[in-house]
Amino acid sequence: MLFEDAPYDEEQQNYVQKLIQGLVKSLKAVGAEEAIVRSCNALAVNTKVLGCGYYRFKELDAGAVNSYQNEYMSQYYLADFLYDEDL
């Protein structure tokens, strides 16, 4: 999902692993390591411990929505649902 049509090969796996390591290191540095949930072959975000504009925007929080002018995250495939008029 993150890399759309790019093949998930060994190079991509190594890149993702480096991203995860950097993220975990950064979260530990600020005392927020509980934001990452690991389980067997899975990695997730604990949204209950994060303040995130994306989640607030998705829930149509007025403050988050009003913080952005024009487009919000339009460069990301993940944000397509925000612009789907049929939803």
C-alpha positions in Angstrom: 0.0 0.0 0.0 2.8 2.4 0.8 4.7 1.8 -2.4 1.7 1.2 -4.6 2.8 -0.9 -7.7 6.5 -1.2 -6.8 7.7 -4.8 -6.3 8.1 -5.9 -2.7 11.6 -7.3 -3.2 14.6 -7.7 -1.0 15.6 -4.1 -1.6 12.2 -2.8 -0.6 12.2 -5.1 2.5 15.5 -3.6 3.6 14.2 -0.1 3.1 11.0 -0.8 5.1 13.1 -2.3 7.9 15.3 0.8 8.0 12.2 3.0 8.2 10.8 0.9 11.0 14.1 1.0 12.9 14.3 4.8 12.5 10.7 5.2 13.6 11.1 3.1 16.7 14.3 4.8 17.6 12.7 8.2 17.3 9.7 7.2 19.3 11.9 5.8 22.1 13.9 9.0 22.2 10.8 11.0 23.0 9.3 8.3 25.4 6.5 7.3 22.9 7.5 3.8 22.1 4.0 2.6 23.1 2.7 4.1 19.9 4.0 1.1 18.0 2.3 -2.3 18.5 4.2 -5.4 17.3 2.8 -8.8 16.9 3.6 -11.9 14.9 4.6 -10.7 11.5 2.7 -7.4 12.0 3.3 -3.8 13.0 0.6 -1.3 13.8 0.1 2.1 15.3 -1.6 2.6 18.7 -3.9 5.5 17.7 -5.1 6.0 21.2 -1.7 7.3 22.3 -1.0 9.6 19.3 -2.3 13.0 18.5 -2.6 12.9 14.7 -4.0 15.4 12.3 -4.8 12.7 9.8 -7.1 10.8 12.2 -8.7 14.0 13.4 -9.2 15.1 9.8 -10.7 11.7 8.9 -13.2 12.1 11.8 -14.1 15.6 10.5 -12.8 17.3 13.6 -13.5 21.0 12.8 -10.1 22.2 14.1 -8.2 19.7 11.9 -10.3 20.3 8.8 -10.0 24.1 9.2 -6.2 23.8 9.5 -5.9 22.9 5.9 -6.7 24.9 2.8 -7.6 23.3 -0.5 -6.2 19.8 -0.6 -5.2 17.6 2.3 -2.6 14.8 1.6 -3.6 14.6 -2.0 -0.2 13.3 -3.0 -0.9 10.1 -1.0 -2.9 7.2 -2.4 -4.1 6.5 1.2 -6.0 9.8 1.2 -8.2 9.1 -1.9 -11.2 8.4 0.4 -11.2 12.0 1.4 -12.0 13.1 -2.1 -14.4 10.3 -3.1 -17.8 12.1 -3.6 -19.7 8.8 -3.4 -18.7 8.2 0.3 
